[in-house]
Amino acid sequence: MLEEPRSPKPVSPLARLFLQEDLNFLVTNRIPRRYATLAMAWFSRLRSRRLTKLSLSVWSTFDGELDLSEAREQEFDSLQDVFVRELREGARPIDPDPSSLVSPCDAIVGASGRIRGTEVIQAKGFPYTLMDLLGDEELVERHRDGLFVTLRLKSSMYHRFHAPTHCRVRKVTYISGDTWNVNPIALKRVEKLFCKNERAIVDLALPEPGHALTLVPVAAILVAGIHLHFLDSPLNLSHQGKTHIDCATPLTKGQQMGHFQSGSTIVLFATGDFELCDTVVEGATVRVGQPLLRRSTPAVPPEGVPNG
């Protein structure tokens, strides 16, 4: 007697999730990442409004619909113009409390908290060290036992980033590297991912003694360079190894610092009498100008920004 064919076992929601993550990781990482990024840089500069609208329709199917209602301009000649769009005046009010250190970008909050000596958390079970990321002994000691916040910019978000407080840029170190995706799926699979990717280490001087701030914009696949507005030229994959650039650029709280070509990540390190705000929790969405940290003592007013 012939047996009836058995019905395939239903796939559990957890198994389906793992399959989706495997596919996402394969599509966004197991390709020639560098060449894909350089190709995207070329494509995004093509000037055609029709092509730009078509590209945005395709893009929206992968990362949700782009909200361009806050953009200063409503017509875009290229995909690059969309990515680096400016917002209309007043779209991102900056918290006026002098004790606050605000978010430099629109982002999803990732790992954050207290640095354990010099060990930082990328994702659960995936630590890295300050030396791995910063490559500078002075900065490592400056931020030992300090605080950190990981901020992930989705590709559909506003891509410009701003000064978290009144400060002065002392030095920029650009490190050429890989272009792994920086989404949560990759962060759970690639050890020390931020330390492998292209990044800029922006050393910021604060007025108060014993206080320090460092921003690390980390590029990712399809991010064609990190643009810092106070430098003469963009930082991109044409550079090799480390590039050190001394600066003496004052910035006011909320002032534009630079932009990415597409979504990426900024890791912020702070040392001093700072505390994380209650709203800074993993998975939360923050916007430029909203408080990330607060000082427990009054901040020095803007005229106290150090000279170097």
URDAMO-V728398 format. One record per pair of residues at least 6 apart in sequence whose C-alpha atoms are under 6 Angstrom apart, sorted by sequence separation. I is the first residue (numbers start at 0). J is the second residue. If there is no record, write none. Layout:
BEGIN
i=I j=J
i=I j=J
END
This chain:
BEGIN
i=120 j=126
i=119 j=126
i=226 j=233
i=119 j=127
i=118 j=127
i=119 j=128
i=203 j=212
i=225 j=234
i=118 j=128
i=129 j=139
i=203 j=213
i=224 j=234
i=117 j=128
i=202 j=213
i=224 j=235
i=117 j=129
i=201 j=213
i=201 j=214
i=71 j=85
i=70 j=85
i=71 j=86
i=200 j=215
i=276 j=291
i=70 j=86
i=71 j=87
i=199 j=215
i=276 j=292
i=69 j=86
i=70 j=87
i=199 j=216
i=275 j=292
i=69 j=87
i=177 j=195
i=178 j=196
i=198 j=216
i=274 j=292
i=176 j=195
i=177 j=196
i=198 j=217
i=273 j=292
i=274 j=293
i=176 j=196
i=177 j=197
i=198 j=218
i=273 j=293
i=176 j=197
i=197 j=218
i=273 j=294
i=175 j=197
i=272 j=294
i=174 j=197
i=272 j=295
i=174 j=198
i=173 j=198
i=51 j=77
i=117 j=143
i=173 j=199
i=51 j=78
i=116 j=143
i=172 j=199
i=48 j=76
i=116 j=144
i=172 j=200
i=228 j=256
i=47 j=76
i=115 j=144
i=171 j=200
i=227 j=256
i=228 j=257
i=46 j=76
i=47 j=77
i=114 j=144
i=171 j=201
i=227 j=257
i=46 j=77
i=114 j=145
i=226 j=257
i=45 j=77
i=113 j=145
i=114 j=146
i=170 j=202
i=226 j=258
i=44 j=77
i=113 j=146
i=169 j=202
i=112 j=146
i=168 j=202
i=169 j=203
i=225 j=259
i=43 j=78
i=44 j=79
i=112 j=147
i=168 j=203
i=43 j=79
i=111 j=147
i=167 j=203
i=111 j=148
i=167 j=204
i=223 j=260
i=111 j=149
i=166 j=204
i=222 j=260
i=110 j=149
i=166 j=205
i=180 j=219
i=222 j=261
i=109 j=149
i=179 j=219
i=180 j=220
i=108 j=149
i=109 j=150
i=178 j=219
i=179 j=220
i=108 j=150
i=178 j=220
i=107 j=150
i=106 j=150
i=107 j=151
i=219 j=263
i=106 j=151
i=218 j=263
i=106 j=152
i=217 j=264
i=216 j=264
i=217 j=265
i=216 j=265
i=215 j=265
i=215 j=266
i=214 j=266
i=214 j=267
i=213 j=267
i=213 j=268
i=104 j=160
i=212 j=268
i=103 j=160
i=212 j=269
i=103 j=161
i=211 j=269
i=103 j=162
i=211 j=270
i=103 j=163
i=210 j=270
i=247 j=307
i=102 j=163
i=210 j=271
i=101 j=163
i=132 j=194
i=209 j=271
i=100 j=163
i=131 j=194
i=100 j=164
i=127 j=191
i=175 j=239
i=175 j=240
i=174 j=240
i=174 j=241
i=173 j=241
i=173 j=242
i=172 j=242
i=172 j=243
i=171 j=243
i=171 j=244
i=170 j=244
i=83 j=158
i=170 j=245
i=170 j=246
i=169 j=246
i=168 j=246
i=169 j=247
i=168 j=247
i=168 j=248
i=167 j=248
i=167 j=249
i=166 j=249
i=167 j=250
i=166 j=250
i=165 j=250
i=165 j=251
i=165 j=252
i=164 j=252
i=163 j=252
i=65 j=155
i=162 j=252
i=162 j=253
i=161 j=253
i=162 j=254
i=161 j=254
i=161 j=255
i=161 j=256
i=160 j=256
i=160 j=257
i=206 j=303
i=159 j=257
i=160 j=258
i=206 j=304
i=159 j=258
i=206 j=305
i=158 j=258
i=158 j=259
i=154 j=261
i=154 j=262
i=153 j=262
i=152 j=262
i=152 j=263
i=151 j=263
i=152 j=264
i=151 j=264
i=150 j=264
i=150 j=265
i=149 j=266
i=148 j=266
i=148 j=267
i=147 j=267
i=147 j=268
i=146 j=268
i=146 j=269
i=145 j=269
i=145 j=270
i=142 j=270
i=165 j=301
i=166 j=304
i=169 j=307
i=32 j=178
i=109 j=281
i=108 j=281
i=108 j=282
i=107 j=282
i=108 j=283
i=107 j=283
i=107 j=284
i=82 j=260
i=106 j=284
i=82 j=261
i=106 j=285
i=105 j=285
i=105 j=286
i=39 j=221
i=104 j=286
i=105 j=287
i=40 j=223
i=104 j=287
i=36 j=220
i=103 j=287
i=36 j=221
i=102 j=287
i=102 j=288
i=36 j=223
i=101 j=288
i=102 j=289
i=101 j=289
i=101 j=290
i=102 j=291
i=100 j=290
i=101 j=291
i=99 j=290
i=100 j=291
i=100 j=292
i=99 j=292
i=100 j=293
i=94 j=288
i=99 j=293
i=93 j=288
i=94 j=289
i=98 j=293
i=91 j=287
i=92 j=288
i=98 j=294
i=98 j=297
i=98 j=298
i=97 j=298
END
